[in-house]
């Protein structure tokens, strides 16, 4: 059972942090709550226009895309047409998860170039790596090779006026000798080229403390995924504010993190349904966290 002491600092330290760290409002637009569209992965292919309209009505103003491919684009829409749909609903795609498995495996830049081109059309700030295939991350040397490729991709993104970011799961925190894959990525990537999108759920699920990561690597976590952990089954998500993660403590250290954008993400255990679940999370964040 995951212990809360792994990720919640004491009330005394929290009080001290509140005195030392500027408010969240100083870091990002208080009104900007983002949604990782993967949360609505079943709804989007069925009714893209209607689902995007519901995202806006739920209170979100930013989104993070996923699922782009060279052939299918965004659910059959070109980046230009998808941007028109987002614009019509007052939404901005500040980041996108782009599958760069081929690039990371063999260095072929076709999918990376396509991702950069799509992100530019959308007016995004970030191209984000969402996942590492298991066969390329077997040991510490593999992670070092990945870091080199990420740096190269970061340079390509920077040259295009974008930032590259890396999104974690929990496997990066598995031991790799005396270190972890995540620590290797943090150490071996150039902070002038590469940011990190910290998935808070997976950090906590792995038994790590987000605040310690902020303290050890200040300013590197410019984006977050905000999803809660079910109190009875850590493998399940919960609407923000109903689970076991102390987001008030985490948000208090937003400036230390370097956070500029965050995205609600909900993958499992929707109550009563996906759109109502993300809407409830958005409402809680606006009322209690920002």
Secondary structure, 3 states (H helix, E strand, C coil): CCCHHHCCCCHHHHHHHHHHCCCHHHCCCCCCCEEEHHHHHHHHCCCHHHHHHHHHHCCCCEEEECCCECCCEECCECHHHHHHHHHHCCCEEEEEECCCHHHHHHCCCHHHHHHHHHHHHHCCCEEEECCCCHHHCCCHHHHHHHHHHHHHHHHHHHHCCCEEEEECCCHHHCEECCEEHHHHHHHHCCCCCEEEEEEHHHHHHCCCCHHHHHHHCCCCCCEEEECEECCCCCCCEECCCCCCCCHHHHHHCHHHHCCCEEEECCCCCCCCCHHHHHHHHHHHHHHHHC
